[in-house]
């Protein structure tokens, strides 16, 4: 009888003891990432994992956050990040974290595999722009990712392998098809990258040397990625005059290589092309109904950002920047380039013509000190200073700065942006680095998407203009991209998932970056956790770097 009494007392003590968690987020409106409306609930986190979702009134947390009146969601995914260099310069990635980004997906090109010549070219470029210099202590993509791991970083990181990187590795900047042996070497490099954790294969087909690649070449490389469960993701060959053929090519690669495909930063570039969105949507819908998985991502601005290379024919750029400049200095070649720049064509993407004129071209960055006075000016303004035509000025600026010159082109329709946001298969990517509003970053202009792309979605298009409901926006920022990339245990607030969590105020979240003053953080994101470690607290970076590598389905540990 005495033993029974002790047993009952022991059970009573256990029953009265409150459940304990490392972190409890209380009383928030929880959006689980699946597209369901938000519900009042608490979140319990232990170590790096979501341990409970529901009512935790009888539990205690070592650290507790009151989320009354605000939203709690999975961490957001930047599906098209150019933080490859940002990670090496300032791995806090402040501009993205303050918008709730907990996963950066690197793409369009990749930081490996590198040949000795590619390393030399990178070092030579860094001599021109020492602010962006870093130590190249890797060769393969996997070694780059391991190098990041040693340096530590705040958000999680995933990467594609670039078909252009692989092409340069084997062919340099030659405008020709690989021979059989070279193609086999290229396929072997894709195989290696997929086994090192690449999410799939990526292209940027309006740029040299990417646009030297045939569709058949891309299919062969994509077949290798398909064997490892990867996807094909592409800045397609045209976003304007020839976009129908470019979308058809993307669908063909998906069909013949046997893998899903995604279109980077979906857009109809140029006023004359804005009407084409209906046909593009119809092509994607038809492919999806036929069983091919075609998705897209986008940024929330009417201007893109790239370089002056996007205003010159690809053939003149063969051989890389030095050969490109050498040709431009040849009067006969320059005359031919000018003629092609002024002639309407569907054979290459001429953004100077697409955007409607030099007043719609804004300069963001130059390498040389004496050229930085043109940052923030339009091509129309600089052409007057140079006393040259816009086309001649484009050529002279590349020669004078010895770079492609970072440039914004205003060329998209606000109405199309709203329609694309509503497409169920569209996620979001900044198509930018992730700088900090301090130090050497302030020497350069950035496209405001680097600071505001995701906050702008939630402020302008969800709260103010009600283009889509908040729960759908959160799905597009979380579970949709994670599902497309076959990433497990991320993208939802579910028990057993990694604790990548954002607490933000839907009523006050706001982007502030502009083209005139881009280095302004978005506000309204109060707290962010990455793998259970708080990286944003009361809107400020904690300095913690708990990010992990998120490797693709073909990774061989």
C-alpha positions as CSV (number, residue, x, y, z in Angstrom):
1,X,0.0,0.0,0.0
2,X,2.9,2.4,0.9
3,X,4.5,1.7,-2.5
4,X,1.2,2.5,-4.3
5,X,1.1,5.8,-2.4
6,X,4.6,6.7,-3.5
7,X,3.7,5.8,-7.1
8,X,0.7,8.1,-7.0
9,X,2.7,10.9,-5.5
10,X,5.4,10.5,-8.2
11,X,2.8,10.6,-11.0
12,X,1.2,13.6,-9.4
13,X,4.5,15.4,-9.3
14,X,5.2,14.6,-13.0
15,X,1.7,15.7,-14.0
16,X,2.2,19.0,-12.2
17,X,5.6,19.7,-13.7
18,X,5.2,22.0,-16.6
19,X,6.6,21.1,-20.1
20,X,9.7,23.1,-20.8
21,X,11.0,24.4,-24.2
22,X,14.1,26.3,-25.2
23,X,11.9,28.9,-26.9
24,X,8.1,29.6,-26.8
25,X,6.5,32.0,-29.2
26,X,3.2,32.9,-27.7
27,X,-0.2,34.1,-28.9
28,X,0.8,34.7,-32.5
29,X,-1.3,34.3,-35.6
30,X,0.4,31.2,-37.0
31,X,0.6,30.7,-40.8
32,X,2.0,27.2,-41.3
33,X,3.2,27.8,-44.9
34,X,0.7,25.5,-46.6
35,X,-1.6,28.3,-47.7
36,X,-4.1,27.8,-44.8
37,X,-5.4,30.9,-43.0
38,X,-3.6,31.9,-39.9
39,X,-4.7,30.5,-36.5
40,X,-4.0,31.6,-33.0
41,X,-1.3,29.3,-31.6
42,X,1.9,29.0,-29.7
43,X,5.2,27.5,-31.1
44,X,7.6,25.5,-29.0
45,X,11.2,25.1,-30.1
46,X,13.8,22.8,-28.7
47,X,17.4,23.0,-30.1
48,X,17.0,23.4,-33.9
49,X,13.6,21.9,-34.2
50,X,9.9,22.9,-33.9
51,X,8.7,20.7,-31.1
52,X,5.1,21.8,-30.7
53,X,2.4,23.9,-32.4
54,X,-0.7,24.6,-30.4
55,X,-1.7,25.7,-26.9
56,X,1.3,26.0,-24.6
57,X,-0.4,27.8,-21.7
58,X,0.8,25.2,-19.2
59,X,4.4,25.1,-20.6
60,X,7.4,27.3,-19.9
61,X,10.2,28.5,-22.1
62,X,13.8,29.4,-21.3
63,X,13.2,32.3,-23.7
64,X,9.6,33.5,-24.4
65,X,8.4,35.9,-27.1
66,X,5.0,37.5,-27.1
67,X,3.7,37.6,-30.7
68,X,0.2,38.9,-29.8
69,X,-1.3,40.7,-32.8
70,X,1.5,39.8,-35.3
71,X,2.2,36.9,-37.7
72,X,4.4,33.9,-37.1
73,X,5.5,32.0,-40.3
74,X,8.2,29.7,-41.6
75,X,11.4,31.4,-42.7
76,X,11.2,32.8,-46.2
77,X,13.2,31.5,-49.2
78,X,15.1,33.7,-51.6
79,X,14.7,31.5,-54.7
80,X,17.1,33.6,-56.8
81,X,19.9,35.0,-54.7
82,X,23.2,36.5,-55.9
83,X,24.7,36.4,-52.4
84,X,27.7,34.3,-53.6
85,X,30.1,37.1,-53.0
86,X,28.1,38.7,-50.1
87,X,28.6,35.5,-48.2
88,X,32.4,36.0,-48.5
89,X,32.4,39.7,-47.7
90,X,29.8,40.0,-44.9
91,X,28.1,36.7,-44.1
92,X,25.4,38.2,-41.9
93,X,23.4,39.0,-45.1
94,X,21.6,41.7,-43.2
95,X,19.4,43.1,-46.0
96,X,17.7,39.7,-46.5
97,X,17.5,38.6,-42.9
98,X,15.7,41.7,-42.0
99,X,13.0,40.7,-44.5
100,X,12.7,37.2,-43.0
101,X,14.9,35.3,-45.4
102,X,16.3,32.2,-43.8
103,X,17.4,30.3,-47.0
104,X,19.4,31.8,-49.9
105,X,19.3,29.8,-53.1
106,X,22.3,30.7,-55.3
107,X,21.9,30.5,-59.0
108,X,22.3,31.7,-62.6
109,X,26.0,30.8,-62.3
110,X,28.0,29.1,-59.6
111,X,31.2,29.5,-57.7
112,X,32.6,26.3,-58.9
113,X,33.9,24.2,-60.5
114,X,36.8,26.5,-61.3
115,X,39.8,26.0,-63.6
116,X,43.2,27.6,-62.9
117,X,42.4,30.2,-65.7
118,X,39.0,31.0,-64.1
119,X,40.7,31.6,-60.8
120,X,43.2,33.9,-62.4
121,X,40.4,35.9,-64.1
122,X,38.6,36.2,-60.8
123,X,41.7,37.5,-59.1
124,X,42.4,39.9,-61.9
125,X,38.8,41.3,-61.6
126,X,39.2,41.7,-57.8
127,X,42.3,43.8,-58.4
128,X,40.0,46.2,-60.2
129,X,37.4,46.2,-57.4
130,X,39.4,45.5,-54.2
131,X,36.4,46.2,-52.0
132,X,35.0,42.9,-53.3
133,X,38.2,40.9,-52.9
134,X,38.2,37.5,-51.2
135,X,40.4,34.5,-50.9
136,X,39.6,31.7,-53.4
137,X,40.4,28.6,-51.3
138,X,38.3,26.1,-53.3
139,X,38.0,24.6,-56.8
140,X,34.8,22.6,-56.9
141,X,31.3,23.8,-56.0
142,X,31.3,21.4,-53.0
143,X,34.6,22.9,-51.8
144,X,33.1,26.4,-52.1
145,X,30.2,25.3,-49.9
146,X,32.6,23.8,-47.4
147,X,34.6,27.1,-47.4
148,X,31.4,28.9,-46.5
149,X,30.7,26.4,-43.8
150,X,34.1,27.2,-42.2
151,X,33.5,30.9,-42.4
152,X,30.0,30.6,-40.9
153,X,26.9,32.6,-42.1
154,X,23.6,33.7,-40.7
155,X,20.9,32.2,-43.1
156,X,20.9,28.8,-44.7
157,X,22.5,28.4,-48.1
158,X,21.8,26.2,-51.1
159,X,23.3,26.4,-54.6
160,X,22.8,25.3,-58.2
161,X,25.7,24.5,-60.5
162,X,26.0,26.8,-63.4
163,X,26.0,25.4,-66.9
164,X,27.9,28.6,-67.9
165,X,30.5,27.9,-65.2
166,X,31.0,24.4,-66.6
167,X,31.1,25.6,-70.1
168,X,33.8,28.2,-69.3
169,X,35.7,25.4,-67.4
170,X,35.9,23.3,-70.5
171,X,35.6,25.8,-73.5
172,X,36.6,29.1,-72.1
173,X,34.6,31.9,-73.8
174,X,34.6,30.2,-77.2
175,X,31.5,30.6,-79.3
176,X,31.2,27.0,-80.5
177,X,29.7,23.6,-79.5
178,X,31.7,21.2,-77.4
179,X,33.1,18.2,-79.1
180,X,32.1,14.7,-77.9
181,X,35.0,14.4,-75.4
182,X,34.4,18.0,-74.1
183,X,30.7,17.3,-73.6
184,X,31.5,14.1,-71.6
185,X,33.8,16.2,-69.4
186,X,31.1,18.7,-68.9
187,X,28.6,16.0,-67.9
188,X,31.1,14.6,-65.5
189,X,31.4,18.0,-63.8
190,X,27.6,18.2,-63.5
191,X,27.6,14.7,-61.9
192,X,30.3,15.8,-59.4
193,X,28.4,19.0,-58.5
194,X,25.1,17.1,-58.0
195,X,26.9,14.6,-55.7
196,X,28.4,17.6,-53.8
197,X,24.9,18.9,-53.1
198,X,23.9,21.1,-56.0
199,X,20.1,21.6,-56.3
200,X,20.2,21.2,-60.1
201,X,21.6,23.0,-63.1
202,X,21.2,26.7,-63.9
203,X,21.6,28.9,-66.9
204,X,21.6,32.6,-67.8
205,X,21.0,32.4,-71.6
206,X,20.9,36.1,-72.6
207,X,24.5,36.5,-71.6
208,X,27.8,35.4,-73.2
209,X,29.0,32.7,-73.0
210,X,25.7,31.0,-71.9
211,X,23.9,31.9,-75.1
212,X,26.6,30.1,-77.1
213,X,25.1,26.9,-75.7
214,X,22.6,25.0,-77.9
215,X,19.4,23.5,-76.6
216,X,20.8,20.0,-77.2
217,X,23.8,20.8,-75.1
218,X,21.6,22.0,-72.2
219,X,19.5,18.9,-72.5
220,X,22.5,16.6,-72.2
221,X,23.7,18.4,-69.1
222,X,20.2,18.5,-67.6
223,X,19.9,14.7,-68.1
224,X,22.7,14.3,-65.6
225,X,21.0,16.6,-63.1
226,X,17.8,14.6,-63.6
227,X,19.5,11.4,-62.5
228,X,20.1,13.0,-59.1
229,X,16.6,14.4,-58.7
230,X,17.7,18.0,-59.6
231,X,15.8,20.7,-61.5
232,X,16.7,22.9,-64.4
233,X,16.3,26.6,-63.6
234,X,17.0,29.4,-66.1
235,X,17.2,33.0,-67.0
236,X,15.6,32.1,-70.3
237,X,17.1,33.1,-73.7
238,X,14.7,35.9,-74.2
239,X,12.4,37.9,-71.8
240,X,11.1,40.2,-74.6
241,X,10.9,39.9,-78.3
242,X,11.5,36.2,-78.6
243,X,10.1,35.1,-75.2
244,X,7.7,32.5,-76.8
245,X,10.6,30.6,-78.2
246,X,12.5,30.9,-75.0
247,X,9.6,29.5,-72.9
248,X,9.2,26.7,-75.5
249,X,13.0,25.9,-75.1
250,X,12.6,25.7,-71.4
251,X,9.7,23.3,-71.6
252,X,11.5,21.2,-74.2
253,X,14.6,20.9,-71.9
254,X,12.3,19.7,-69.1
255,X,10.5,17.2,-71.3
256,X,13.6,15.7,-73.0
257,X,15.8,15.7,-70.0
258,X,13.1,14.4,-67.7
259,X,13.2,17.0,-64.9
260,X,11.2,19.9,-63.5
261,X,12.1,23.4,-64.8
262,X,11.8,26.9,-63.4
263,X,11.9,30.3,-65.1
264,X,14.0,32.8,-63.3
265,X,12.5,36.3,-62.6
266,X,9.6,35.9,-65.0
267,X,8.9,39.1,-66.9
268,X,7.7,40.5,-70.2
269,X,10.5,43.0,-70.9
270,X,9.6,46.1,-73.0
271,X,6.3,47.8,-73.6
272,X,5.9,46.2,-77.0
273,X,6.0,42.8,-75.2
274,X,3.7,43.4,-72.2
275,X,0.8,41.8,-74.0
276,X,2.6,38.4,-74.3
277,X,1.9,37.4,-70.7
278,X,-1.3,35.6,-71.6
279,X,0.4,33.4,-74.1
280,X,3.3,32.6,-71.8
281,X,0.9,31.6,-69.0
282,X,-1.0,29.4,-71.5
283,X,2.2,27.7,-72.6
284,X,3.2,27.0,-68.9
285,X,-0.4,25.8,-68.1
286,X,-0.4,23.5,-71.0
287,X,2.9,21.9,-70.1
288,X,1.8,21.4,-66.5
289,X,-1.4,19.8,-67.6
290,X,0.7,17.4,-69.7
291,X,2.6,16.4,-66.6
292,X,5.7,18.5,-66.9
293,X,6.4,20.6,-63.8
294,X,7.1,24.1,-64.9
295,X,7.4,26.9,-62.2
296,X,8.7,30.4,-62.0
297,X,9.9,33.1,-59.6
298,X,10.0,36.8,-59.8
299,X,10.9,40.1,-58.1
300,X,8.4,42.9,-57.4
301,X,9.8,45.8,-59.4
302,X,9.4,47.2,-62.9
303,X,13.1,47.6,-63.4
304,X,15.7,44.8,-63.8
305,X,19.4,45.1,-63.1
306,X,22.2,43.7,-65.1
307,X,25.0,45.2,-67.2
308,X,25.8,47.0,-70.4
309,X,26.7,43.6,-71.9
310,X,22.9,43.2,-72.2
311,X,22.9,46.1,-74.7
312,X,25.5,44.6,-77.1
313,X,25.5,41.6,-79.4
314,X,26.9,38.5,-77.8
315,X,29.4,37.8,-80.6
316,X,31.5,40.9,-79.7
317,X,31.9,39.5,-76.1
318,X,33.4,36.2,-77.1
319,X,36.6,35.6,-75.2
320,X,35.8,37.5,-72.0
321,X,36.1,41.1,-70.9
322,X,39.6,41.8,-72.3
323,X,38.8,40.5,-75.8
324,X,35.5,42.3,-75.7
325,X,37.1,45.6,-75.0
326,X,39.9,45.0,-77.6
327,X,37.3,44.5,-80.3
328,X,35.3,47.6,-79.2
329,X,38.5,49.6,-79.8
330,X,38.7,48.4,-83.4
331,X,36.9,51.1,-85.5
332,X,35.5,48.5,-88.0
333,X,34.1,46.2,-85.3
334,X,32.8,49.2,-83.4
335,X,30.9,50.3,-86.5
336,X,29.3,46.9,-86.9
337,X,28.4,46.7,-83.2
338,X,26.7,50.2,-83.3
339,X,24.7,49.1,-86.4
340,X,23.5,46.0,-84.6
341,X,22.7,47.9,-81.4
342,X,20.4,50.2,-83.5
343,X,18.7,47.5,-85.5
344,X,15.6,45.7,-84.1
345,X,16.2,42.0,-83.8
346,X,15.0,38.7,-82.3
347,X,18.4,37.1,-82.4
348,X,19.7,38.6,-79.2
349,X,18.3,40.5,-76.2
350,X,19.0,44.2,-76.6
351,X,17.9,45.8,-73.4
352,X,18.7,49.4,-74.5
353,X,16.0,49.1,-77.2
354,X,13.7,46.9,-75.0
355,X,13.6,49.5,-72.2
356,X,12.5,52.2,-74.5
357,X,15.5,54.6,-74.5
358,X,18.5,56.0,-72.6
359,X,16.4,57.8,-70.0
360,X,15.3,54.3,-68.8
361,X,18.9,53.1,-68.1
362,X,20.2,53.9,-64.7
363,X,23.9,53.3,-63.7
364,X,24.4,51.5,-60.4
365,X,28.1,50.7,-60.1
366,X,31.5,51.4,-61.6
367,X,34.8,49.9,-60.7
368,X,37.1,52.9,-61.3
369,X,37.1,55.8,-58.9
370,X,37.0,58.4,-61.7
371,X,33.9,56.7,-63.1
372,X,31.9,56.6,-59.9
373,X,30.6,60.1,-60.5
374,X,28.1,58.6,-62.9
375,X,26.5,56.3,-60.4
376,X,22.8,57.3,-60.0
377,X,22.8,59.0,-63.4
378,X,20.9,57.8,-66.5
379,X,22.4,56.9,-69.8
380,X,20.7,59.9,-71.3
381,X,22.5,62.2,-68.8
382,X,25.9,60.6,-69.3
383,X,25.5,60.6,-73.1
384,X,25.2,64.4,-72.9
385,X,28.4,64.6,-70.8
386,X,30.2,62.3,-73.2
387,X,28.8,64.2,-76.2
388,X,28.1,60.9,-77.9
389,X,25.0,59.0,-78.9
390,X,23.6,56.5,-76.3
391,X,25.0,53.5,-78.2
392,X,28.4,55.1,-78.5
393,X,28.3,56.0,-74.8
394,X,27.5,52.4,-73.9
395,X,30.6,51.2,-75.7
396,X,32.8,53.9,-74.3
397,X,31.7,53.3,-70.7
398,X,32.7,49.6,-71.0
399,X,36.1,50.6,-72.4
400,X,36.6,53.3,-69.8
401,X,35.6,51.2,-66.7
402,X,37.0,47.9,-68.0
403,X,33.9,46.2,-66.7
404,X,30.4,45.4,-68.0
405,X,29.1,48.3,-65.8
406,X,26.2,47.5,-63.4
407,X,23.0,49.0,-64.8
408,X,19.2,49.1,-64.1
409,X,16.8,48.9,-67.0
410,X,13.2,50.1,-66.5
411,X,11.1,47.9,-68.8
412,X,8.3,46.0,-67.0
413,X,4.6,46.6,-66.5
414,X,3.1,47.1,-63.0
415,X,-0.1,45.3,-64.2
416,X,1.9,42.2,-65.3
417,X,3.7,42.2,-61.9
418,X,0.3,41.9,-60.2
419,X,-0.9,39.2,-62.5
420,X,2.3,37.2,-62.1
421,X,2.1,37.4,-58.3
422,X,-1.3,35.6,-58.5
423,X,0.0,32.6,-60.5
424,X,0.0,29.6,-58.1
425,X,3.4,28.3,-59.2
426,X,5.3,31.6,-58.8
427,X,7.7,32.1,-55.9
428,X,10.1,35.0,-55.2
429,X,13.7,35.8,-55.6
430,X,15.6,39.1,-55.2
431,X,18.1,38.5,-58.1
432,X,20.5,40.5,-56.0
433,X,23.2,40.2,-53.4
434,X,22.5,40.6,-49.7
435,X,24.5,43.7,-48.6
436,X,24.6,45.7,-45.3
437,X,23.7,49.3,-45.1
438,X,27.2,50.2,-43.8
439,X,30.8,50.2,-44.7
440,X,32.1,49.6,-48.2
441,X,28.6,48.7,-49.5
442,X,27.6,52.4,-49.3
443,X,30.1,53.2,-52.0
444,X,27.9,51.5,-54.6
445,X,24.3,51.8,-55.7
446,X,22.1,48.7,-55.5
447,X,18.8,47.8,-57.1
448,X,16.3,48.3,-54.2
449,X,15.3,44.7,-54.5
450,X,18.4,43.8,-52.6
451,X,16.8,45.4,-49.5
452,X,13.1,45.3,-50.2
453,X,11.9,42.6,-52.6
454,X,10.1,40.5,-50.0
455,X,8.9,43.2,-47.7
456,X,7.5,45.0,-50.8
457,X,5.5,41.9,-51.6
458,X,3.9,41.8,-48.2
459,X,3.4,45.6,-47.9
460,X,2.4,46.8,-51.3
461,X,0.9,43.8,-52.9
462,X,-0.6,41.9,-50.0
463,X,-1.6,44.5,-47.4
464,X,-2.1,47.7,-49.4
465,X,-3.3,46.4,-52.8
466,X,-4.7,43.0,-51.7
467,X,-3.4,41.2,-54.9
468,X,-3.2,38.0,-52.9
469,X,-4.1,37.1,-49.3
470,X,-1.4,36.9,-46.7
471,X,-1.6,33.1,-46.3
472,X,-1.0,32.6,-50.1
473,X,2.0,35.0,-50.1
474,X,3.5,33.1,-47.2
475,X,3.0,29.8,-49.1
476,X,4.8,31.3,-52.0
477,X,7.7,32.4,-49.8
478,X,8.0,29.1,-47.9
479,X,6.6,25.7,-48.8
480,X,6.3,26.3,-52.5
481,X,10.0,26.9,-53.2
482,X,11.0,24.2,-50.7
483,X,8.7,21.7,-52.4
484,X,10.0,22.7,-55.8
485,X,13.6,22.1,-54.6
486,X,12.7,18.8,-52.8
487,X,14.0,20.3,-49.5
488,X,12.8,18.3,-46.5
489,X,11.8,19.6,-43.1
490,X,11.9,23.3,-44.1
491,X,9.2,25.6,-45.4
492,X,6.5,24.8,-42.9
493,X,5.7,25.3,-39.2
494,X,5.2,21.6,-38.4
495,X,6.5,19.5,-35.6
496,X,9.9,17.9,-36.6
497,X,10.8,20.7,-39.0
498,X,13.8,22.8,-38.6
499,X,13.1,25.9,-36.6
500,X,13.4,28.6,-39.3
501,X,10.8,31.0,-38.0
502,X,9.8,34.6,-38.7
503,X,7.7,36.9,-36.5
504,X,6.5,40.0,-38.4
505,X,3.8,42.6,-38.3
506,X,1.6,42.5,-41.4
507,X,0.3,46.0,-40.5
508,X,3.7,47.7,-40.5
509,X,6.0,45.6,-42.6
510,X,7.5,48.0,-45.2
511,X,10.3,48.3,-47.8
512,X,12.1,51.6,-47.8
513,X,14.9,51.2,-50.4
514,X,14.6,53.3,-53.5
515,X,16.8,53.7,-56.6
516,X,17.9,57.1,-55.3
517,X,18.7,55.7,-51.8
518,X,18.8,51.9,-51.9
519,X,20.7,51.2,-48.7
520,X,17.7,51.3,-46.4
521,X,16.6,48.2,-44.5
522,X,13.0,47.0,-44.6
523,X,11.1,47.2,-41.3
524,X,8.3,45.2,-39.7
525,X,10.2,41.9,-39.2
526,X,10.6,41.7,-35.5
527,X,12.3,38.3,-34.8
528,X,13.9,35.6,-37.0
529,X,15.3,32.3,-36.0
530,X,17.5,30.1,-38.2
531,X,17.8,26.5,-37.0
532,X,16.5,27.5,-33.6
533,X,19.0,30.4,-33.1
534,X,17.8,33.9,-33.0
535,X,19.4,36.1,-35.7
536,X,17.0,39.0,-35.7
537,X,15.8,40.4,-32.3
538,X,13.5,43.4,-32.2
539,X,14.4,44.2,-35.8
540,X,18.2,44.1,-35.2
541,X,20.8,41.5,-36.2
542,X,22.1,39.6,-33.3
543,X,25.4,38.8,-35.0
544,X,24.7,35.0,-34.7
545,X,25.7,32.8,-37.7
546,X,23.8,29.5,-37.3
547,X,23.2,29.0,-41.0
548,X,23.6,25.6,-42.6
549,X,24.2,24.2,-46.0
550,X,21.0,22.8,-47.6
551,X,22.2,20.3,-50.2
552,X,20.2,18.9,-53.1
553,X,18.7,15.4,-53.3
554,X,21.7,13.9,-55.1
555,X,24.2,14.8,-52.3
556,X,26.5,11.9,-51.3
557,X,27.5,12.4,-47.7
